[in-house]
Amino acid sequence: MKIRVDVKLKPGVLDPQGRAVGQALHSLGFAEVGEVRIGKSIEIDIDTTSQEVAVSKGREMAQKLLANLVIESFEVSVIG
């Protein structure tokens, strides 16, 4: 089974990379672009047939390694 862990900065945490991308988009003529926030998406194959087990393992991985819980939040979803 495949899961996706989406990690993003918590609201209120400064995102200098997102700001730089937003400014670059404006300079390329995309004036309608507002705030840009950058995150990461991690796809993981897990050897289980249980969606509950897969999501639980994904949460555990995110809490222990994939996300910095002080400044980031995460969501785990089954994708296959």
N, C-alpha and C positions, 0 to 999 in steps of 0.2 A: 504494500500500500504506500502511496506517496502523500506526503503532507507538505504544506507550505507554512513557513513561519515568517510573517511580515512584521518587521521591527521599524518603529518610527519614533522620532523625538516627541516627548510629552509636550503638551501645549505650554507656552511660556518659555521654553528652552530655546535659546538663540540657535539659529541654523545658518552659519556663515556660508556653507556650501550652497544651500538653497537660495540664499540672497545673491550669491555670485551668478548662479544659473538664471535667476530672475532678471538680473541686470543685463546679462548676455542676451536673453530673449528680447528684452526691450530694445537693445541696440541692433538686433536683427529685424526690428520692425513689428514685433508682437506687442504693441502698446496695450492690448486688452488683458495681458497677463497680470494677475495680482500676486499675492504671496506664493512663493514656491518653497516646499518642504521636501527634503531628500530623506529617503528611508532605504531599507534593504529587504530583499525577499530571498529566503533560503528554502530550497526544495530538498527534501530528505526522503529516501526510500526506507521504510521500516518493515521488517519481516513480521507482519501480523495480518490477520484478516478482520480484526476488530477495530472499527473506527474509534471507539472510546479509548482503547489502549493506545492507538496511534496518536490521538490528540493529547492524551495524558503524557505520553513520552515526549511529544513535541513541546508541551508546556514545561516539563522538567528540564529539557535541553535549553530552552530559552532562558529559564530562570538561573540555570547554572553557568551558561556560557554565551549564548547567542545575543542576549540583550543586557545592556547596562541598566538595571532596574531603577537606578537613581534618576536617570534622565530620559530613559526610553520606555515605551510600552510595546506590547506585542500581541498578535493574534495568530492562532493556529487553526488551519483548515485542512480538510482532506481534499486532495485533488485527483486521486486515482487509486 
